[in-house]
Amino acid sequence: MSQNVTYEVVRNEEEQYSLWEADRELPPGWSHEGTRGTREECVAHIDRVWTDIRPRSVRERQQAAARASQA
């Protein structure tokens, strides 16, 4: 792995994060999150922002179930 590789933080529709080499085309369903840098910088950013690793659809179902049980 080269030290000169620039990475980007990418996110999918389920709000899951990943690293992607900046010069590669993104696969379908993924978009640029806005952070770019070394692998270590991008991993540190993901560690800061991705605090709940459940997919968005799972979080929403669980939140809806919790609200329904309180009603």
N, C-alpha and C positions, 0 to 999 in steps of 0.2 A: 504494500500500500504506500503510495507516494505522499510525502508531506505537503506537496503542492496541490492536492485535490481540494477543491472548494465544495462544500456541501450546502444543501438547503433543507430547512425543516418543511415537511409537507404534511398535509392533513386530509383525511378522507371525509366523506359525508357523515360518518358515524363519530366524527371528532376524535379519531385515533391518529396519532402522530408517528412519523418515521423520518429517517434521513434519506436524502437522495443526492447523488452527485449532481452538481449544478449544471453541468453541460449535457445531461441526459434528458430526453423527453419523458414527461411524467406519464405513468400508466393511467388508463381511464379511471375516473372516480377520485383522483387525488388532485389537490391544488396546492399552490405555493402558500405558505403561511406567512412569509415575510422575513424570516431569519435566515441569514447566510453567513458562513464562516468555516472554521476548521471543524473537523469531526467532534472534537472535544467541546468547542463552543456550542455547537448545535445540540449535542447530547445534554449539556448543562442547561440549555434553554428548555428542552423538552422536559427534563426533570423538574424545572420550576413551574411550568405551565400545565403539565398533564398530571394533575393530582388525583384524578378519579379515572382509572383506566377502563371502567365499564363503557361499552359502546353507548352512544347517545340514545338509541332506541331502548336499550335495557334500562338506563336511568329514567327515561320518561315513563316506561311501563311501571317501574317500581314506585316512582313518585305518584302516579295516578292511583295505584293500588293503595298506597299509604293514605292518600286523601280520601279515597272511597271508604276505607276502614274507619276513618275518623268522623265520617258523616253520620 
